[in-house]
Amino acid sequence: MAGHDPYGHALAFNPDTDGNGRIYAEEAFAYADAVHDPYDSPMYSETSEAAGDTWLGERYAWWWYCPLLTKALQPYYTALPLPEFYDKVHTLLEPRLLEIQNKLDQASLSVRKELEPRIKELVAAAFTGKSTGARG
């Protein structure tokens, strides 16, 4: 439902089988069942057809883990009826957050490039007991 695998990689195929831009629980299960590894056993059941139409927004879902956004949204989340709150998040807030996300992605890429050699050194040292000599 998040649009990527647990490691952040692209999916093997688009699970949005009806092409409406939303990944429903039933579509997510069908995808998981098609690509699961032998040690995994995806399961799905629903009490009504409506249960299969449960979905999560693809990009904004990760914003809930941002403490700045969570703190800013809290007063509105508790004051508004949930349908109105989520409608405002999806239609008014999410498009504006994408602008910020792009800036964060650029900054993150810069930091990743800077820290990658150091992380590789730490991993190598932990698993081999040898330092590669890289510093970052």
C-alpha positions in Angstrom: 0.0 0.0 0.0 3.0 2.3 0.5 4.1 2.0 -3.1 7.4 0.3 -2.3 8.8 -2.9 -0.7 9.9 -3.0 2.9 13.4 -1.9 1.8 12.2 1.1 -0.1 12.7 -0.5 -3.6 10.2 -0.3 -6.5 7.5 -2.9 -6.6 7.7 -5.8 -9.2 4.4 -4.6 -10.7 1.7 -2.0 -10.0 -0.8 -3.5 -7.6 -3.4 -0.9 -8.5 -5.4 -3.4 -10.7 -8.3 -1.1 -11.3 -6.1 1.9 -12.1 -7.9 4.4 -9.8 -4.7 5.6 -8.0 -5.5 3.8 -4.7 -4.2 0.5 -3.5 -7.0 -1.3 -1.7 -6.4 -3.9 0.9 -7.6 -6.6 -1.5 -5.1 -5.4 -4.2 -2.3 -5.2 -1.6 -3.0 -8.7 -0.6 -3.1 -10.0 -4.2 0.3 -8.3 -4.8 1.8 -9.7 -1.6 0.5 -13.2 -2.5 1.9 -13.0 -6.0 5.4 -12.0 -4.9 5.8 -13.5 -1.4 8.8 -15.5 -0.4 8.4 -19.1 0.8 8.7 -18.0 4.4 5.9 -15.5 4.2 2.2 -16.4 4.1 0.0 -13.4 3.2 -3.5 -13.7 4.5 -6.7 -11.8 3.8 -10.3 -12.0 4.8 -13.2 -9.6 4.8 -16.6 -9.5 6.4 -18.1 -7.6 3.5 -17.1 -6.4 0.1 -16.7 -2.9 1.5 -13.8 -4.2 3.7 -11.8 -4.8 0.5 -12.1 -1.2 -0.4 -10.0 0.0 2.6 -7.0 2.0 1.4 -4.2 4.2 2.5 -2.8 7.2 0.7 0.3 6.2 -1.1 2.7 9.1 -0.4 1.3 10.9 2.6 1.2 7.9 4.8 4.9 8.4 5.9 4.2 11.9 7.0 2.5 10.5 10.1 5.9 9.5 11.3 7.1 13.2 11.1 6.9 14.6 14.6 6.7 18.1 13.3 3.6 17.3 11.2 2.0 15.2 13.9 2.3 18.0 16.4 0.9 20.6 14.0 -2.0 18.3 13.0 -3.0 17.2 16.5 -5.4 20.1 17.4 -7.3 19.7 14.1 -7.4 15.9 14.4 -9.1 16.1 17.7 -11.4 19.1 16.8 -12.8 18.0 13.4 -14.9 15.1 12.4 -12.6 12.5 10.9 -14.0 12.6 7.3 -13.5 16.4 7.2 -10.0 16.2 8.7 -8.9 13.6 6.2 -10.5 15.4 3.3 -8.5 18.5 4.2 -5.3 16.5 4.6 -5.8 14.8 1.2 -7.0 17.8 -0.8 -5.4 20.8 0.7 -2.4 19.7 2.8 -0.9 16.8 0.9 -0.1 18.6 -2.3 1.7 21.3 -0.4 3.7 18.8 1.6 5.0 17.3 -1.6 6.9 20.6 -2.1 8.6 20.1 1.3 9.2 16.4 0.6 11.1 17.3 -2.6 13.4 19.6 -0.6 13.8 16.9 2.1 14.7 14.3 -0.5 17.4 16.6 -2.0 18.9 17.3 1.4 18.7 13.6 2.4 20.5 12.6 -0.8 23.3 14.9 0.0 23.7 13.6 3.5 23.5 10.0 2.3 26.4 10.6 -0.2 28.4 12.2 2.6 27.8 9.4 5.1 27.8 6.3 2.9 31.6 5.7 3.1 31.5 5.9 6.9 28.6 3.5 7.1 30.4 1.0 4.8 33.4 1.3 7.0 31.5 0.7 10.2 29.7 -2.3 8.7 32.9 -3.8 7.4 34.6 -3.3 10.7 31.7 -5.0 12.6 31.6 -8.0 10.3 35.3 -8.5 9.5 37.1 -6.7 12.3 39.0 -4.7 9.7 38.7 -1.0 9.1 38.6 0.2 5.4 40.2 3.5 6.3 37.3 5.6 5.0 36.3 8.6 7.1 33.3 10.8 6.7 
